[in-house]
Amino acid sequence: MDVSVAGLIGAAIGLYIGWLDYGILNGLLSAAVEKNKRKGGGFAVRHEPVLRKLVFILPIAGFPVIGYLAAKQLVG
């Protein structure tokens, strides 16, 4: 398997974008959980641990893979 420099740069950029996206999604999830706690429960409160894991894993793992593949395809 060939590892390209362009792909690694794309993966690094994807990791940074994933980290930013994680911060945004984590803030939105926290706000939704607080809002639902005040109302007496809800989907976000019941499934908070699973949602927190998904919010962490998908952007942090997904964006670097997409960045690597996109950069590798663009360069050739």
Backbone torsions as a table, in degrees:
resi	resn	phi	psi	omega
1	MET	NA	125.5	179.8
2	ASP	-86.2	134.3	175.8
3	VAL	-108.3	119.7	-177.8
4	SER	-97.0	149.8	178.4
5	VAL	-66.1	-40.1	178.3
6	ALA	-61.5	-39.3	177.9
7	GLY	-64.1	-39.9	178.3
8	LEU	-66.2	-39.0	176.5
9	ILE	-65.2	-41.8	176.6
10	GLY	-62.5	-38.5	178.0
11	ALA	-67.1	-37.9	178.0
12	ALA	-66.0	-41.9	176.8
13	ILE	-65.2	-40.5	177.5
14	GLY	-63.1	-38.0	176.9
15	LEU	-63.6	-41.2	178.2
16	TYR	-64.6	-44.9	178.4
17	ILE	-64.3	-38.8	177.2
18	GLY	-64.3	-38.1	177.6
19	TRP	-64.9	-42.0	176.8
20	LEU	-63.8	-44.2	179.2
21	ASP	-62.8	-39.5	177.1
22	TYR	-60.1	-42.8	179.0
23	GLY	-61.7	-42.1	179.2
24	ILE	-66.6	-48.6	-179.1
25	LEU	-64.8	-36.2	178.4
26	ASN	-64.9	-40.4	176.9
27	GLY	-64.7	-42.1	178.0
28	LEU	-65.1	-39.6	178.7
29	LEU	-66.1	-41.4	178.6
30	SER	-62.3	-41.8	178.5
31	ALA	-64.7	-40.6	179.6
32	ALA	-66.1	-39.7	179.8
33	VAL	-66.3	-43.9	179.1
34	GLU	-63.1	-42.3	179.6
35	LYS	-63.1	-42.6	-178.7
36	ASN	-73.0	-29.6	176.8
37	LYS	-65.5	-38.7	178.8
38	ARG	-66.6	-32.3	-179.4
39	LYS	-84.5	-8.7	176.5
40	GLY	103.5	26.5	177.0
41	GLY	114.9	172.2	-179.9
42	GLY	163.4	-176.7	-177.3
43	PHE	-61.3	-45.3	-177.1
44	ALA	-64.7	-35.4	-179.7
45	VAL	-72.2	-43.0	-177.9
46	ARG	-66.7	-35.8	-173.8
47	HIS	-112.5	26.1	-176.5
48	GLU	-58.9	-45.4	-179.1
49	PRO	-61.6	-39.8	179.8
50	VAL	-68.8	-41.9	179.4
51	LEU	-64.8	-38.9	178.6
52	ARG	-63.3	-40.0	178.2
53	LYS	-65.4	-44.1	179.1
54	LEU	-64.0	-41.6	179.9
55	VAL	-64.2	-30.2	177.9
56	PHE	-80.7	-47.0	-171.3
57	ILE	-72.1	-45.7	-173.6
58	LEU	-62.2	-51.9	179.8
59	PRO	-69.9	-40.6	-175.1
60	ILE	-70.3	-32.7	179.3
61	ALA	-95.2	-33.0	-173.9
62	GLY	-76.8	-45.3	-176.5
63	PHE	-64.7	-40.5	176.0
64	PRO	-62.9	-36.7	178.0
65	VAL	-65.2	-45.5	178.6
66	ILE	-63.6	-41.5	178.8
67	GLY	-63.5	-41.9	178.6
68	TYR	-62.1	-49.5	-178.0
69	LEU	-65.2	-40.2	-180.0
70	ALA	-65.9	-43.6	179.9
71	ALA	-65.6	-40.8	179.7
72	LYS	-64.4	-38.4	178.5
73	GLN	-70.7	-36.6	-178.9
74	LEU	-68.4	-39.0	-177.7
75	VAL	-79.4	-37.8	176.5
76	GLY	118.3	NA	NA
